[in-house]
């Protein structure tokens, strides 16, 4: 059986590249017996790894040789251009790496292959080209504000509470029997069915309840697309419909890693949040009905941070979150997603 060994040799043994650079080198092929080779090829691609399912993209393939190979040592030149994003990224639950992988397609044998990683970094003058993907908001705590307000109007609210009430009647009637039987696990199980829906309903409807006192809250962004180093400005405005005390208003610039693992019923979403900067717009203040509030704040996007990234099950999402802490009332929160390039 012919033994075939592959080795990727990069020009100058270079490991780090910038957007627009050429990745060049040679593929070394060492073979000890004559054999037919349907194809020897090398490909460049990025791939995610971490908590989520793996995503792959940016695949570019070069065929280097096809035919009969005699014993000996061969060198095949290759060259790729690093055209665009994503940059190499190593985070908490998501990592993005670029690879060069070579393979020899030998009939009726296990194909020999080799792989090595390269680092792709930002270029000082060439900006990354972020795909115009509209991110899907995942409904975690505090992220469903705008969607909930649009989805649950006053008419729908009339049906939510009665439905939950009827849904919890059955476990309520069963609990006395479980108590008499001393069935602790049964009581715990029924308790989840009784109180779980109410907790979920409160989380979903909380923004609407908060807005009853605040009135319509307006979050205005000059733009939704930014480059590293640029200034982001936003304006928060509302006109209270009732007298209320505001404990504080703040805006946070966030980068979130969102990774999905598994599929079907085993599908899980994992998140990790980086607080880039926090600005206080207002401290404790009393508002009377009709006393309009309007305040602007700005952030400077960091020069050396990762750009926005959206793949199948992995994403890096930039956003600005505004929190309004209302005294003795549910707090109000809204997230505005932005796209950041490097």
Helices and strands as residue ranges (DSSP letters): E 4-10, G 11-13, E 16-18, E 22-31, E 35-50, E 56-69, E 72-81, E 89-90, E 94-105, E 113-121, H 145-151, H 154-167, H 169-181, H 184-214, E 218-221, E 225-227, E 231-239, E 244-261, G 264-266, E 268-282, E 285-287, E 292-300, E 309-310, E 314-326, E 332-341
